Amino acid sequence: MSLALPLAILVTTLVVVAGIAAPLVVPYDPLEQNVIDRLQPPMFMPGGSSAHILGTDHLGRDVLARLVYGARIALAVGGLAVAVSAILGLVVALVGGYYGGAADALLMRLVDIQL
């Protein structure tokens, strides 16, 4: 068995948990500016500190906080896209299955064009 699938599941789970628990994961507000701490390098580079693990941007905002809070928005957009697609697909399938025949063929061609 390949290691890729369990690793992908682990990374996805970590992103989802971090996005949901963002205030518990990062101590900084992603929008708070602190020009004194601006342009700090990440912790693993020379001059970096453990206060800002991924450093700060040009306005002094914590990069890790912005990344984690951004995951919330990305997850919401992705979830909404999946929900809308599932609802539209369900409606098209129900209409095509109920009426059958020419209506089903027409809907299938429209779905094929969309694909």
N, CA, C and O of each residue as an XYZ file, in Angstrom:
460
protein
N       0.843     -1.186      0.000
C       0.000      0.000      0.000
C       0.884      1.243      0.000
O       1.888      1.315      0.708
N       0.498      2.183     -0.784
C       1.260      3.414     -0.905
C       1.091      4.295      0.331
O       0.065      4.245      1.011
N       2.098      5.086      0.604
C       2.063      6.002      1.743
C       1.339      7.297      1.397
O       1.031      8.089      2.288
N       1.066      7.521      0.114
C       0.489      8.793     -0.331
C      -0.912      9.022      0.230
O      -1.216     10.124      0.687
N      -1.762      8.011      0.204
C      -3.142      8.201      0.672
C      -3.214      8.510      2.162
O      -3.867      9.485      2.533
N      -2.575      7.729      3.037
C      -2.637      8.087      4.463
C      -2.024      9.458      4.748
O      -2.502     10.182      5.622
N      -0.981      9.813      4.026
C      -0.360     11.118      4.218
C      -1.302     12.236      3.777
O      -1.393     13.270      4.438
N      -1.996     12.032      2.673
C      -2.960     13.023      2.194
C      -4.114     13.186      3.176
O      -4.566     14.303      3.428
N      -4.588     12.085      3.727
C      -5.663     12.136      4.716
C      -5.197     12.868      5.969
O      -5.948     13.659      6.539
N      -3.978     12.614      6.398
C      -3.430     13.286      7.572
C      -3.311     14.794      7.359
O      -3.700     15.575      8.228
N      -2.784     15.200      6.224
C      -2.619     16.628      5.939
C      -3.981     17.314      5.841
O      -4.169     18.403      6.382
N      -4.923     16.681      5.155
C      -6.268     17.249      5.037
C      -6.927     17.384      6.398
O      -7.556     18.402      6.687
N      -6.791     16.374      7.230
C      -7.362     16.426      8.577
C      -6.729     17.541      9.397
O      -7.425     18.254     10.120
N      -5.423     17.694      9.291
C      -4.745     18.767     10.027
C      -5.218     20.144      9.568
O      -5.419     21.031     10.398
N      -5.398     20.337      8.273
C      -5.871     21.623      7.760
C      -7.288     21.907      8.247
O      -7.586     23.025      8.666
N      -8.163     20.903      8.195
C      -9.545     21.084      8.645
C      -9.589     21.396     10.138
O     -10.297     22.313     10.554
N      -8.854     20.657     10.938
C      -8.849     20.892     12.390
C      -8.258     22.260     12.703
O      -8.791     22.985     13.543
N      -7.169     22.619     12.042
C      -6.557     23.932     12.284
C      -7.509     25.049     11.870
O      -7.599     26.066     12.557
N      -8.214     24.877     10.767
C      -9.156     25.894     10.324
C     -10.320     26.060     11.283
O     -10.744     27.181     11.564
N     -10.837     24.946     11.787
C     -11.966     25.009     12.711
C     -11.534     25.589     14.053
O     -12.254     26.396     14.641
N     -10.380     25.189     14.534
C      -9.895     25.616     15.848
C      -8.870     26.742     15.734
O      -7.947     26.817     16.545
N      -9.016     27.608     14.752
C      -8.020     28.656     14.497
C      -7.688     29.516     15.719
O      -6.507     29.759     15.965
N      -8.658     29.984     16.492
C      -8.290     30.805     17.653
C      -7.479     30.045     18.706
O      -6.736     30.655     19.475
N      -7.619     28.736     18.741
C      -6.867     27.933     19.705
C      -5.477     27.576     19.189
O      -4.573     27.294     19.975
N      -5.305     27.589     17.866
C      -4.044     27.162     17.258
C      -3.024     28.296     17.227
O      -1.844     28.080     17.504
N      -3.472     29.495     16.892
C      -2.552     30.634     16.780
C      -2.942     31.727     17.766
O      -4.125     32.038     17.909
N      -1.961     32.314     18.449
C      -2.277     33.320     19.464
C      -2.461     34.728     18.896
O      -2.851     35.633     19.633
N      -2.191     34.935     17.612
C      -2.235     36.277     17.036
C      -3.469     36.474     16.172
O      -3.976     35.534     15.561
N      -3.941     37.714     16.132
C      -5.019     38.102     15.237
C      -4.421     38.265     13.837
O      -3.416     38.959     13.685
N      -5.015     37.640     12.810
C      -4.409     37.718     11.476
C      -4.486     39.116     10.850
O      -3.786     39.388      9.874
N      -5.311     39.988     11.386
C      -5.456     41.332     10.830
C      -4.715     42.394     11.636
O      -4.594     43.537     11.197
N      -4.223     42.021     12.809
C      -3.541     42.982     13.675
C      -2.171     43.343     13.096
O      -1.363     42.468     12.781
N      -1.929     44.644     12.963
C      -0.663     45.116     12.416
C       0.250     45.571     13.543
O      -0.190     46.208     14.501
N       1.527     45.234     13.413
C       2.537     45.646     14.382
C       3.796     45.977     13.586
O       4.609     45.097     13.304
N       3.953     47.252     13.226
C       5.047     47.627     12.340
C       6.416     47.454     12.987
O       7.428     47.425     12.287
N       6.461     47.343     14.284
C       7.742     47.098     14.960
C       8.245     45.688     14.634
O       9.448     45.476     14.485
N       7.329     44.731     14.524
C       7.695     43.335     14.244
C       7.628     42.991     12.754
O       7.576     41.810     12.411
N       7.628     43.960     11.879
C       7.434     43.657     10.459
C       8.663     43.006      9.833
O       9.799     43.224     10.255
N       8.389     42.196      8.808
C       9.409     41.502      8.005
C      10.358     40.631      8.819
O      11.546     40.543      8.509
N       9.836     39.990      9.857
C      10.657     39.030     10.601
C      10.729     37.740      9.794
O       9.732     37.311      9.213
N      11.900     37.125      9.756
C      12.019     35.864      9.011
C      11.363     34.712      9.792
O      11.091     34.842     10.985
N      11.117     33.605      9.119
C      10.581     32.433      9.815
C      11.540     31.930     10.894
O      12.729     32.249     10.886
N      11.009     31.154     11.804
C      11.753     30.650     12.952
C      13.001     29.862     12.539
O      14.022     29.929     13.225
N      12.936     29.134     11.452
C      14.039     28.257     11.046
C      15.132     28.983     10.262
O      16.102     28.356      9.838
N      14.989     30.286     10.065
C      16.015     31.060      9.364
C      16.789     31.925     10.360
O      16.286     32.208     11.448
N      17.989     32.341     10.009
C      18.753     33.206     10.914
C      17.992     34.501     11.200
O      17.501     35.158     10.282
N      17.903     34.854     12.466
C      17.184     36.056     12.875
C      15.724     35.808     13.209
O      15.042     36.709     13.697
N      15.231     34.597     12.954
C      13.842     34.278     13.245
C      13.642     33.982     14.722
O      14.599     33.701     15.444
N      12.387     34.048     15.168
C      12.091     33.762     16.569
C      10.892     32.832     16.662
O      10.110     32.704     15.720
N      10.765     32.196     17.798
C       9.639     31.274     17.997
C       8.335     32.022     18.252
O       7.270     31.407     18.287
N       8.403     33.336     18.429
C       7.184     34.119     18.621
C       6.332     34.120     17.352
O       5.103     34.083     17.424
N       6.986     34.163     16.195
C       6.303     34.130     14.908
C       6.931     33.005     14.088
O       7.946     33.206     13.421
N       6.329     31.835     14.141
C       6.914     30.621     13.564
C       7.211     30.780     12.074
O       8.280     30.379     11.613
N       6.275     31.364     11.311
C       6.494     31.567      9.879
C       6.857     33.014      9.559
O       6.848     33.410      8.394
N       7.171     33.791     10.564
C       7.582     35.173     10.366
C       6.404     36.123     10.270
O       5.266     35.765     10.574
N       6.703     37.350      9.838
C       5.669     38.369      9.680
C       5.790     38.997      8.296
O       6.833     38.908      7.648
N       4.715     39.628      7.858
C       4.726     40.275      6.543
C       5.149     41.735      6.664
O       5.619     42.161      7.719
N       4.984     42.500      5.592
C       5.459     43.883      5.562
C       4.665     44.820      6.469
O       5.087     45.953      6.701
N       3.524     44.365      6.985
C       2.742     45.165      7.929
C       2.847     44.629      9.355
O       2.180     45.137     10.256
N       3.670     43.616      9.565
C       3.858     43.048     10.894
C       2.804     42.038     11.294
O       2.694     41.702     12.473
N       2.023     41.544     10.338
C       1.000     40.538     10.640
C       1.634     39.156     10.629
O       2.498     38.865      9.801
N       1.203     38.310     11.551
C       1.746     36.963     11.675
C       1.321     36.113     10.478
O       0.129     35.992     10.196
N       2.281     35.531      9.781
C       2.006     34.762      8.566
C       1.267     33.462      8.898
O       0.351     33.075      8.172
N       1.646     32.790      9.975
C       0.957     31.549     10.359
C      -0.507     31.817     10.687
O      -1.381     31.047     10.291
N      -0.779     32.897     11.404
C      -2.166     33.233     11.734
C      -2.969     33.497     10.467
O      -4.115     33.061     10.354
N      -2.380     34.200      9.528
C      -3.082     34.491      8.276
C      -3.317     33.215      7.472
O      -4.350     33.070      6.818
N      -2.368     32.303      7.521
C      -2.493     31.033      6.814
C      -3.607     30.172      7.412
O      -4.423     29.607      6.684
N      -3.635     30.078      8.734
C      -4.639     29.243      9.405
C      -6.037     29.833      9.250
O      -6.988     29.101      8.975
N      -6.174     31.142      9.422
C      -7.486     31.761      9.251
C      -7.913     31.726      7.784
O      -9.107     31.662      7.492
N      -6.956     31.767      6.863
C      -7.276     31.635      5.439
C      -7.800     30.249      5.098
O      -8.587     30.090      4.165
N      -7.364     29.247      5.853
C      -7.865     27.882      5.637
C      -9.362     27.816      5.909
O     -10.078     27.056      5.257
N      -9.838     28.604      6.865
C     -11.276     28.633      7.149
C     -12.056     29.072      5.925
O     -13.063     28.460      5.570
N     -11.590     30.133      5.280
C     -12.282     30.661      4.109
C     -12.215     29.654      2.965
O     -13.214     29.426      2.283
N     -11.056     29.053      2.749
C     -10.902     28.074      1.675
C     -11.812     26.865      1.906
O     -12.413     26.358      0.959
N     -11.917     26.404      3.134
C     -12.784     25.267      3.439
C     -14.250     25.630      3.239
O     -15.027     24.810      2.749
N     -14.636     26.840      3.611
C     -16.024     27.272      3.427
C     -16.372     27.370      1.944
O     -17.441     26.921      1.530
N     -15.490     27.947      1.146
C     -15.737     28.073     -0.289
C     -15.803     26.684     -0.935
O     -16.693     26.420     -1.744
N     -14.874     25.806     -0.585
C     -14.883     24.453     -1.129
C     -16.130     23.679     -0.736
O     -16.734     23.002     -1.567
N     -16.513     23.778      0.524
C     -17.720     23.092      0.985
C     -18.978     23.604      0.304
O     -19.863     22.825     -0.051
N     -19.053     24.922      0.122
C     -20.209     25.504     -0.558
C     -20.261     25.070     -2.018
O     -21.339     24.780     -2.538
N     -19.125     25.024     -2.678
C     -19.079     24.583     -4.079
C     -19.530     23.135     -4.217
O     -20.269     22.800     -5.143
N     -19.094     22.280     -3.309
C     -19.498     20.869     -3.344
C     -20.993     20.746     -3.077
O     -21.675     19.966     -3.742
N     -21.512     21.505     -2.110
C     -22.938     21.434     -1.777
C     -23.806     21.890     -2.951
O     -24.798     21.241     -3.281
N     -23.431     23.009     -3.581
C     -24.208     23.506     -4.721
C     -24.153     22.508     -5.876
O     -25.174     22.249     -6.513
N     -22.989     21.951     -6.151
C     -22.858     20.972     -7.229
C     -23.692     19.726     -6.953
O     -24.338     19.191     -7.853
N     -23.672     19.274     -5.715
C     -24.448     18.080     -5.362
C     -25.943     18.334     -5.494
O     -26.673     17.469     -5.979
N     -26.406     19.497     -5.075
C     -27.836     19.806     -5.170
C     -28.268     19.916     -6.631
O     -29.298     19.366     -7.020
N     -27.472     20.634     -7.445
C     -27.816     20.752     -8.863
C     -27.778     19.398     -9.559
O     -28.656     19.097    -10.368
N     -26.785     18.586     -9.259
C     -26.696     17.257     -9.851
C     -27.867     16.376     -9.445
O     -28.388     15.608    -10.253
N     -28.273     16.493     -8.193
C     -29.410     15.711     -7.714
C     -30.691     16.125     -8.420
O     -31.480     15.265     -8.811
N     -30.912     17.406     -8.588
C     -32.120     17.899     -9.260
C     -32.150     17.435    -10.717
O     -33.178     16.953    -11.193
N     -31.030     17.579    -11.425
C     -30.974     17.149    -12.830
C     -31.217     15.644    -12.934
O     -31.944     15.191    -13.818
N     -30.613     14.875    -12.037
C     -30.791     13.422    -12.072
C     -32.233     13.022    -11.755
O     -32.778     12.114    -12.383
N     -32.841     13.688    -10.797
C     -34.236     13.363    -10.469
C     -35.187     13.705    -11.611
O     -36.087     12.927    -11.928
N     -34.988     14.859    -12.224
C     -35.856     15.244    -13.340
C     -35.655     14.283    -14.514
O     -36.626     13.816    -15.108
N     -34.402     13.990    -14.844
C     -34.132     13.060    -15.946
C     -34.660     11.672    -15.662
O     -35.191     11.021    -16.562
N     -34.528     11.202    -14.436
C     -35.023      9.875    -14.084
C     -36.542      9.804    -14.040
O     -37.121      8.778    -14.396
N     -37.189     10.871    -13.612
C     -38.653     10.870    -13.504
C     -39.312     10.917    -14.876
O     -40.232     10.151    -15.159
N     -38.830     11.832    -15.736
C     -39.462     11.988    -17.038
C     -38.908     11.018    -18.076
O     -39.648     10.580    -18.957
N     -37.647     10.677    -17.997
C     -37.040      9.712    -18.918
C     -37.103     10.162    -20.370
O     -37.403     11.320    -20.663
N     -36.821      9.242    -21.261
C     -36.947      9.471    -22.699
C     -36.168     10.677    -23.198
O     -34.970     10.813    -22.950
N     -36.886     11.558    -23.914
C     -36.260     12.716    -24.547
C     -35.727     13.710    -23.504
O     -34.667     14.303    -23.702
N     -36.448     13.891    -22.408
C     -36.003     14.811    -21.359
C     -34.690     14.319    -20.749
O     -33.780     15.107    -20.493
N     -34.606     13.029    -20.526
C     -33.378     12.452    -19.968
C     -32.219     12.609    -20.955
O     -31.109     12.966    -20.560
N     -32.476     12.346    -22.227
C     -31.431     12.474    -23.244
C     -30.954     13.926    -23.347
O     -29.754     14.183    -23.451
N     -31.902     14.875    -23.319
C     -31.542     16.284    -23.393
C     -30.711     16.704    -22.181
O     -29.691     17.377    -22.325
N     -31.144     16.312    -21.012
C     -30.395     16.664    -19.796
C     -29.007     16.029    -19.808
O     -28.036     16.655    -19.382
N     -28.910     14.812    -20.284
C     -27.596     14.159    -20.345
C     -26.665     14.878    -21.315
O     -25.473     15.014    -21.039
N     -27.199     15.344    -22.460
C     -26.360     16.088    -23.402
C     -25.920     17.421    -22.784
O     -24.780     17.840    -22.985
N     -26.791     18.084    -22.046
C     -26.424     19.334    -21.381
C     -25.334     19.102    -20.332
O     -24.403     19.896    -20.198
N     -25.467     18.007    -19.598
C     -24.444     17.660    -18.610
C     -23.135     17.316    -19.307
O     -22.065     17.688    -18.824
N     -23.201     16.616    -20.430
C     -21.985     16.303    -21.185
C     -21.300     17.570    -21.674
O     -20.075     17.673    -21.625
N     -22.090     18.541    -22.149
C     -21.516     19.818    -22.591
C     -20.848     20.530    -21.427
O     -19.763     21.091    -21.577
N     -21.491     20.508    -20.274
C     -20.931     21.162    -19.091
C     -19.615     20.509    -18.681
O     -18.684     21.193    -18.254
N     -19.538     19.189    -18.810
C     -18.303     18.501    -18.461
C     -17.216     18.856    -19.430
O     -16.092     18.372    -19.302
